[in-house]
Amino acid sequence: MSPVVTHSDDIPVVVEPTKVVNTPQIGDVTFRTLPDEYFRSRLSTTAKNRAFDGIRSVLHLEQRPGIISLLAGKPHSSTFPITSLNFTLRDPVDPTIETPINLSQEELDLGLQYGPTTGIQPLIEWAYGLQKAAHGRNEGEGWSITIGNGAQDLIYKAVTALVNPGDAVLTEAPVYAGVPPMFQTMLCDVHEVETDADGIDASSLRALLENWPTDKPKPKVLYTVPYGCNPTGMTATLERRLKVLQLAREHDFFILEDDPYHYLYYGPHPRPPSYFALEKDQLEIGRVIRLDSLSKILSSGLRLGFASGPNVIIKAMNDHSTVSNLQPNSLSQILAVAVLSRWGYDGFFKHSERVSQFYKTKRDVFEAAMRRHLSDVAEWTSPEAGMFMWFKLLTGSEGREGDSDEIIRTTALERGVLALPGTVFFPNKRKSAYVRASFSQLGEKEVDEALRRLRTAILDSR
Ligand SMILES: Cc1ncc(COP(=O)(O)O)c(C=O)c1O
């Protein structure tokens, strides 16, 4: 067995497996986990100094049997104008079958009222069950769940819990455009990590970390979207994931696994395990903060997602909620539970399978149109998850990287087609010959016309 890196205050030390402090026994397997003091030492100054309003921290006491609460300023539900809520629900297998659902009075009352900071219990329980079914992760392994208003809310809370101004952070590049502004606003020192069609380029990450200036603290987090990445569409291979996880241990950083496209995987092979699953397979827990989203699979308007990660970090995220938005939207949570509890996990997975096949068909339609219109002016790798095509315009002169910015922002727009130039997805706003096109919405005819227009724009700007 290889030694495990654990921590004393801020100083990483290598500990032989026999000396590791936390070794919970789950079944007949012993896991190595990082101790709570380690996570506490990694919290940002903001998280460490978070002040509380004195109400939310005692709100759970209302649940004590026999207690009479004079505590919270909850509005009286009899004053709310909504008295019932009915909707129809599609069958997860046969979408032509719709079942009427009437929320019970109890569900409605919960949905219209303030609720717990972490999210309502039935949704949290469902999320624990999902993490077990999808990633083999059990409660009691030193991690917990919090519900948020979408993954975006949770990424921001995770980042706020961990980084201080000036801290070095790593993001894959290209990267989901919603993340660099967080790091930049927090005055972080953002380092791009190269990716290709197989995911994060682990050898360039290793080189970056091994050549890190000795007088500068190493990065605290690495942000990545491992399935159907936004914008590149790539799904990281198992080999790359294992190498990145190994580097996280060697160089002491957290992996922010932002995975909204997990359930939109339609590749020909079984999907590689998530980082969250892999860290358990490797018997060393505590490096991964996983962000799930219900946006792409239930509804983006519900604004629901959940984070799974080390208890101390999830608590810091909850503490953030108590001062920012109090809690995730109660009514959204009740609607989600009404759907998910009626479907069961089996129904959820069947629904996911159907949705992922929907996007696979969309990808096929888009790619066929790309072959018709762009095969001599662009190159690309076919995505195996998600809803994005990332392609390189072959516009650069011999040996030079082209730049899609002008073509996409000006010429293509004038020809009536809108896409995003690659530069948008690089924190350092470097030039890029790439373009991101989303294939989630359009029908076959519109796709064909869009790519015909794009071809004209590319040729006109040569
Ligand atoms: C990679 C990535 N992360 C997070 C989000 C935001 O997800 P949510 O709607 O759950 O906030 C998106 C939305 O497109 C995304 O592509």
The ligand as a MOL file (V3000), in Angstrom:
LIG
                    3D

  0  0  0     0  0            999 V3000
M  V30 BEGIN CTAB
M  V30 COUNTS 16 16 0 0 0
M  V30 BEGIN ATOM
M  V30 1 C -20.7160 23.1590 -16.3980 0
M  V30 2 C -21.8910 23.8380 -15.8080 0
M  V30 3 N -21.9210 24.0200 -14.4930 0
M  V30 4 C -22.9800 24.6210 -13.8980 0
M  V30 5 C -24.0360 25.0760 -14.6350 0
M  V30 6 C -25.1760 25.7180 -13.9200 0
M  V30 7 O -26.0940 24.7090 -13.5770 0
M  V30 8 P -27.3940 25.0010 -12.6950 0
M  V30 9 O -28.5020 25.3000 -13.6360 0
M  V30 10 O -27.6030 23.7340 -11.9270 0
M  V30 11 O -27.0710 26.1560 -11.8150 0
M  V30 12 C -24.0400 24.9140 -16.0170 0
M  V30 13 C -25.1620 25.4230 -16.8220 0
M  V30 14 O -25.1760 25.4220 -18.0130 0
M  V30 15 C -22.9320 24.2700 -16.6200 0
M  V30 16 O -22.8680 24.0690 -17.9320 0
M  V30 END ATOM
M  V30 BEGIN BOND
M  V30 1 1 1 2
M  V30 2 1 2 3
M  V30 3 2 2 15
M  V30 4 2 3 4
M  V30 5 1 4 5
M  V30 6 1 5 6
M  V30 7 2 5 12
M  V30 8 1 6 7
M  V30 9 1 7 8
M  V30 10 2 8 9
M  V30 11 1 8 10
M  V30 12 1 8 11
M  V30 13 1 12 13
M  V30 14 1 12 15
M  V30 15 2 13 14
M  V30 16 1 15 16
M  V30 END BOND
M  V30 END CTAB
M  END
